[in-house]
Amino acid sequence: MVERTLGDVATRVLFENERVKVWELALAPGETSDVHEHHHDYLLIQLEGDKIAGIFEADTHGEYPPGTVEGDVAPGNVFYTAKGGIETAKNTGQQHYREILVELKD
């Protein structure tokens, strides 16, 4: 087992009730999030930016294998991601990156 301290999945919580938790992730160019684990399924809604990467840990058990997955950003894109991923998000673009994450608790 890898020993490390995991952080939050995003920058700040915008809303929470018994069914969902809504987060905002904001990253400057080159900035990374904390290493975090997705304990629930999520909807990811891109708001701004040009490139984003997920850097998945060796012990990740989500839908992506260990390593880096990078993609282009298009404001308004919505992605579903299943629980289990252990990763760091990195803004690999030249623009400020921002997205909304909707954590589905049930």
N, C-alpha and C positions, 0 to 999 in steps of 0.2 A: 504494500500500500504506500502511495506517495504521501509524504507529510508536507502540508502547506496550509496556509490560512486562506480560505476562500472569501471573496468579497461579494458585494451586491451585483445583481445582473445588469444594473444600469445606474445612471447618475442620481435620480431622485424618484420618489413615489409621488404620483399625481392623484391617485384615488385607490381606495381599497374597501371591499366588503367581503362577505363570506364566500362569494363565487368567483370574483376576479380581483386582480391587483394590476393597476396601470402604472407603468414606469415611463420615464423619459431617459434616453441615452443621448448625451451630447459629447462629441469628441472633436477637438481641434486637429488640424492636419498633423499626422505623426503620433498623436496621443493614443494610449491604450486604456482599456477598462481594467478593472481588477480581474484576476482569474476567478471564475465563478462557475457554479453548476446550476443547470436548469432542472429544478425539481418537479416542474409541471410542464405541460404543453403551452406553447405561446403563439400569438399572432404578432408579427413584426411589421410595422408600417413605416416605410421610409418617408421622411419629410424633406431632407436636404442633404447634399453631398455629391461626391462623384465616384469614390471608390471606398469599399469597406472590406475587411478581411476578418475571418474567424480563425484563430490559432488554437487548434484542438489538442488537448493534453494526451499523453500516452495512455492514460487510464480512462479516457472518455468512453461513454457507453450510450451515446446518442446515435443519431442517424448519419453523422459524418465520422470518418476515420481520423486517427491522429494526423496532424499536419495542418497546413494552411489552405484555406479555401477563400479565394478573393473574388469579388464581383463588382460590377458596375452598379451605381445607384441611380434609381429613377424615382423622383418624388411621386408618391402615390402608390408605389409597389407595395403589395401585401404578401407576406410569406407566412406559412405555417411551419413550425418546427416542433418536433416531438421532444419530450423530456429526456434527460439523461446526458446531455452534452456538458462536458467540462472544458471551458475555453476562455480565451481572452479575445475581445473585439479590438481591432486596430484600424484607425482611420489611415488608410494608405493613399488617400487622395490629396488634392491640393485645396479642397474646400472644407469648410466646417461641416461635420456630419451630425445629423439629428434624426432619431427615430422614436416611435412610440412602441412599447412592448406591452401586450395585453397577456397577462399570466392567467391561464384558465385553471382555477383551483379544483374544479370537479369534473 
